[in-house]
Amino acid sequence: MTSPQEWLAGARLRTLPAAAAPVLVGTGAAAEMGSSHLGMAALALGVALALQVGVNYANDYSDGIRGTDLDRVGPLRLTASGTATPQAVRTAAFASFGVAALLGLWLVALSGQWWLLAVGALAVVAAWTYTGGSNPYGYRGLGEVGVFVFFGLVAVAGTTYTQAGGVSWAAWVGAVAVGLLACALLMVNNLRDVPTDALVGKRTVAVRLGDHRARRVYAALVVVPVLLGGVCAFANPWAVIVLVLLVPASILAGVVLLGARGRALVPVLAGTGMLELGFGVLLGMGLAL
């Protein structure tokens, strides 16, 4: 029987900052517009976290039944390792998506923006078809596109819109920055898996670019968003505090550019997640102050 600790490992908690950061930035942008709502922010955070966990379980299931995860470095894969049955992991994914849907329905009801239900449905479909279905877009090098759109643009702008009834230019800049950081998280994860992904035909962006160019793209994906965050100082001067993150961003970029690979990239993955979370906290605060 799968233990609670193993289910937590399969949920890949290190990726959850990718869910929290856009809500923090979106709420900060709403506050900058004079219309933040902590209750709606909490619901948006619940939706984002449930979606992220659902994506992680869905990927575990889909990659596991395809044999993609049979020889891979990194967190525990429940399906591939046999720790949990494929059916149980699939059920966990759908349960997570169900929680996200219920919280999203509550959020939409409070905001009165019922058309957002369609956006939420698209997010769930994108989460499942990333590695699931007969033609998963993650296997064709489009994973970063999905992550940028749904964990960047949609998550930040949607959070701001439900609270403020509109989206400011600072929110859009923040959305682009958060989307790029979410892509960095996916890029370093896929960079670690380039050898095994290439063997099983999983053509991620990292596989298509090759090791050297993928490392350079990762470096840009962690540094450029911090600079974009600094641009938001034109909306609120306090947003300049986000530029302190150039130090950890440069360190992470340096580690990857110097050739870290395999298990050495696992702490980089965690560090990238913390960088994104720190970005969400600092830019959100900077816009709200």
N, C-alpha and C positions, 0 to 999 in steps of 0.2 A: 504494500500500500504506500502511495506517495505521501511523504511527510509534509507538514506545513512549511518547513524550511526549504524543502525541494521545490514546492510551488512558488515560494518567494524568489528562489534563485532563477526559476524559469520565467518569472515576471520581468527579470532584468531591470532591477530597481535603478541601476546606474543611468538608464535612459530617461527616467522620469523628469529630470530637469528640462528636457525638451518639451514636456507638457506644461510645466509650471511657468517657464520664462515668458511665453507669449501672453499669458493671462496677466502677469505682473506688468508687462509693458503696456498692454491694452488698457488695464485699469489706471495706470499712471497717465496715459494719454487722455482718458476720460476725465480724470481729475484736473488735468491741465485745461480741459474744456469747461470745467466747473460742474461736472455731472457724474461723479463716481458713485458706485453703489456696491458696498461690501458684500451684501447678500448675493447679488448677481455675480460678483466676482468669485465668490465661493462656489456657486453653481457651475460657472464656467471652468473653474479649476477642477471640479469633480468630473465634468465631461471630458476635459483634456486628459486627466490622469487615467480614467477608465478606458478611453480610446487607445492611449499608449500601451497600457497593459494588454488590451485586446489585440493590438497589432503584434506585440511580442509573442503572445501565445499562438496567434494565427501563423506567424512566421515559423515558430517552433514546429507546429503541426505540418504546415505545407512543405517546409524544407526537409522535415524528418521523413515524411512518406515518400519524398522524391529521392532520398538518399544523399542530399546535399550536405547534411550535417554529420555524416558518419566519421569524418576525420577532420576535426576543426578545433582550433585553439580558442579559448574564451569561456564564457559562462556556461553552466550546465544546460544542455539541450534535453528536455524531458522526453520527447518522442524518440530521437535518435539513440539516446542512451538506454531506452527501455525503462526509464524510471517511472513513466506514466504511459498509459495506452494512448494511441492516437485519438481515439474517440473521447477520452477524458480531456485531453489538451484542447481539442476542437470545441468541446462543451464549455471549457473555461474561457476560450476566446469569445464565443457567442454570449456567454453570461456577462462578460466585461462590456461587450458592445451593447447589451441590453441595459446595463446600468447607465452607460453613457446616453442611451436614447431616452431613458426616463428622466435623468437630470436635465438633458437638453430640452425635453418637452416642458419641464417646469420653468426653465429659463426663458424659453420662447413665450410661454403663457404670461410671465411677469413683464416681459418687454413688449408684448403685443405685436411682435414682428413675426407673424406666422410663416412668412415665406422662408424664414431661416430653417424651417424643418427640412426643406429640400436640400439645403446646404449640408445639414447634418446627415441626411441620408447618403449624399454623395461622399461624405467623409468616411462613413462606415464601409461603403462599397470600395473606396480607394484603399482602406485599411486591409480589407480581405483580399483584394485582387493584387496587392503588392507582390505576394509570393503564392497566392492561392488561385484556384481556377485553372482552366486549360491553357491560358496564355498570360501568365503573370508579367506585369510590366516591370517589376523589379529585376527580372531575368533578362530584360532587353535594354538595360541601362537607363531606365526612366525613373528609378527610385528617388533620386534627388529631386526630380521635378515634382513628384507627389509630396515629398516631405516639405519642399519649399512652399508649395501652394497651401497645404492643409495645416502644417505645423508652423507656418510663418504668416503668410498673407491672411488666410481665413481665420486662424486662431487669434491673431492680434486685432485685426480689423473687426472681427465678429465680437470680441470682448468689448472693444470700445463702442461699437454700434449699439449693442444691447443696453449699455449704460447711458450713453450720451445721445443716442439717436442720430449720430453722424460720425464721420471719421475725419480727423484732422490730418494735415500733411505730416506732422510729427509722428502720428500713429502709423502712417504708411511707410515712412522711413524706418521706424522701429520694426515694422512688420517685415520689411526686406532684410534688415539686419538679423532678426531672429531666425528668419527662414534660412539665411546663409549659415548661421551657426548650427542649425538643425542638420543642414547638409554636411557640415564638417563632422558632426557626430556620426552620420551614416558613412561618410567617406573613410574615416579612420577605422571604422568597423569593417568595411569592405576591403580596405587596404591590408588589414591583418589577414583577410581570408582570400586574397588574390590567388595563391597557388591552388587551393582546393576548389574555389569557384570556377577557375578556368578549366579544371579537369572535368567538372560536371556540366559545363555549358552555361553557367550562370554569368551572363555578360554584363556585370555591373559597370558603372562608370570607371571605377578603379581598374577593372580588368581591361576595358577598352583603351584607357589612357596608358596603361603600363605603369610599373612601379615608380619610375623616376618622375614622370609628369603628374601622377596622382599625388605624390608627396608635395609637389609645388602647389598644386591646386588646394590641397588641405591647408597649407600655410596661408594662402590668400583667404581661405574661408574662415580662418580664425582672427585674422588681423583686420581685414576690410570692414567687417561688421562693427568692430569697436570704433573705428574712425567714423562710420556712418552714425553711430550713437552720439558721437561728439557733435555732429551737425545739428542734432536736436537742441543744442544749447541756444540756437537762434529762436526757438520757441520758448524755452525756459533756461536761463543761464546755469541753473543747478545741474542740468543734464551733463555738463562738462565733466562731472565726477566719474562718468563711465570710462573716461580715457585712462584711468589708473589700471584698467584691465589690459592695456597694451603690454604690460610686463608679463603676466602669466600667458597671454596669447603668444608673445614672442618666444617664451620658453617652450611652450607646446610645439610651436612651429619649428623651432630649432631641433628638438628631440626627433621629430619626424624627418626633417631634412637631413639629419645626420645619419639616418638609416635604421632607426629602431624597427624591429620586425617581430612577428610572432608574439610570444608572451610579453615582450617588452612594450607592445602597443596596448596591452590591457590597461595599465595605469594611464596611458594617454587618452584612452576612451573615457575613463572616469574623469580625468582632468578636463576634457572637452565638455563633458556634461556639467561639471561645476563651473566652468567658464560661462556656459550659456545661462546657468542659474544666476551667477553673479551679475551677468549683463542684465537679466530681467529685473533683479533687485535694484541695481544702481540706476538703470535708465527709468524704471518705474518710479523710484523715489525722486529722481532728478526732475521728472516731468510733473510729479504731484506736488513737490514742495512749493 
